[in-house]
């Protein structure tokens, strides 16, 4: 087993710039059930929250009669129609490639569906480097609960204390803390200004988000912190 720390990546907004695609999938889903005018700002309220939890909240907010399982299936179908356009953040690709080459155990732990994770990784060419994946469908509770990260650690056969999470949102940073894992926070820059308090427990924070993220600095921190 590797003595190097394992690195567990959140997917959406961290590895890949998929939030615009999720917004469009959500907008189309709500429109199907008679809800129009869903805005990007409203979508941003749910960044870092799992798809199920997001749809449960929107279902209650708009009084949609359809069951959550149905909404999940509709949104997932819309997202998969858009997934081929997923783009990876270039500095994150460089980070993943460097970690992989050095032999770090790697995983993805996301609040999205397994099919959405696989589609995004395939579209960006990251699928060969990130074969260990945990989705919202694999655990009972979404972030900020630690379930997805703990499940990833079990699949990697490493102790949670030997894991570092890379996250873009407050709920994910809190989930890493609850899992007993160190965290690198790269706040999503496409949404509203982040609540700095939400990232207080992260060991390393890039306040400017992806434009500021430096794979070299992050790699050095992994080995010195």
N, C-alpha and C positions, 0 to 999 in steps of 0.2 A: 504493500500500500504506500502511496506517495506521502512523503513528509512535507510536501508543499501545501500551503493552504488551498482549500477548495474555493472556487469562486462561483457563486450562484447569481445569475442575471435575471432581473425582471425583463420582460420583453417589450411591451408597448410603451413608447416614450423614452425607453432606456436604451435598448439595442436598436430598435427600429422606429421610424417616424410614422407610426400607424394611427395615431390619434385622429388625424383628419379622415381616415378611412372609417374608423369606428364612429366618428360623428355622423358621417354620411349614412352608414348602415343604420344607426339609431334613428336618424331623421326619417329615412324611408320606412323603418318599422313603425314608428309612431304615426306616420302619415297613413299607413295602411289601416290603422285603427281610429282614424278620424282626428288625430292630433296634429295640427299644423303649426308652423312658426317656431319649431324647436331650434334654438340658437346655439352657436358655438360657445358662448359664455355659459349657457346652461349645461352643455356637455362638459365643460371644464370643471364644473362642480364635482364631477364623478371621476376625474382622473386619479388613478391609483386604487379605485374601488373595482371589485370584480364585476363581470358582466351580469351575473345573476343578481347580485345585490343592487346594481344600478337599475336593472329592469324591475326589480321589486319596488324600488323607490318611485320610479316613473309610473308604474302601474297604479300605485296608490295615489300619486299626485294628480293623475289625470283620470282616475276612475275607470280604467280599462278593465273590461270584464274577462278578457282572455286569461287563461292560466299562465303562470310564469314560464312553464316548460314550452308552451307554444310560442311565447315571445322570444325565448332563447333560440328556438329553432329558426324563426323568421329572421332575427337579427344575424344569426350565424350564417344563414344562407346569403343574405345581402353582403355581409363582410367577405365571404369567400368569393363572391363575384368581383370584388374590388381588390383582393389580396395580391394579385399579380403586380400591382403598382407599388407594393411595399418597398421602401427604401431603407437601407441600413445607415446609421450615422457613421461616417468614415472613420472617425477616431475610435469608435467602439469596435469596428471591424478590426482595426489595427491592434486594439487591446486584446480581443479574443484570439487573434492569430498569434500574438506574442505569448499569451498564457498557454495556449495549446502547444506551441513549439517547445515551451519550457517544461511541459508535463504536468501542469496544474489540472486537477480534476475539475471539470466544468459541468454546469447544468443551467437550465432555464426553468424558472418557477413563475407562473403567470396566472392571473385571474381569468384568462381567456379559455376558450374551449381547446381541446387537443387538436381538432382539425384546423382551427385558426392559427395555433402556434406552428403546426407543421407547414401550413401554407406560407406563413410569413418567413420562416427559416428557409424554405425551399426557394422562395422568390428572391431572397437576398444571398443565397449560396452559403448560408451559415449552418445548414443542416448537417453537413459532414463533420463540423467541429463541435456541435452541441447536440449530441445524441441522447443525453439524459434530460428528460423533460417532465415537468409536473404541471398539470392543468387544474383549473377549477373543478373539473369533473372527477378528479382523483382524491379530493379532500372534502371534509365536511364543512369547513368554514373558510371564508375568504379573508384577505388582509383587512384590517390590521392584526387579525389572529395569525399565529406563526405557522399554521398547518402546512402551507405549500413549501416553505423553506425547510421545515423539519422533515418533510417527505423527501425532498431533494437530498438532504444529508444522508438519510437512510439508503437511498438508491446509490449514492456515491460511496457508501460504507465509511463515512467519516463522522467524527464527533462535531456537533454544532459549534463548539468553541473553536474548531479548526476551519470554519467557513467564513467567507466574506461575501456579503450581499452587495450587489450594485443596483441602485434604485433611483427612480426619478420623482417619487411622490411620498408625501408624509405617511399615508397608511402603510406603505411598504417599508419605510424606515422603522416605523413602530413595530411592524411584524418581525423585522430582523432583530430588534432589541428584545422582543419577547422570546425569540428563538435562541437568544444567547449568542448571537453572531455579530461580528464587526460589520460595518457598513460604509460604503462609499456612496454618497448622495450626489446625483447630477440632476437638479431640479428641472422639470420640463419647462422649456423656455417659450413654448407656444401658447401657454395658458396665462392666467392672471399671475401677478407677482406672488411668489410662494411665501407662505407663512414661515419665517425663519425658525420659529419655535418648533415646527414640525420636523425639522432636520437636526435638532439639537443633539440627539443621541448618536448621530452618525460620526464615525471617527474621522472621516475626510469628506469635505463638502466643496463642490465647485459651484459657487453661488450663481454664476452666469449661465449655468446649464451646459448644454452640448457645445455651444461656441467656445466655452472656456475649458472644456474637458481635455486633459492632457494624459495620454496613455502612459507616457514615460513616468510622470509624477505618480500616477496611480499605481503603476507597477512597483516603483521604489517604495511607496508607502506599504504595500502588501508585505514587503520583506523586512521592513524596519519597524513598523508600528507594534 
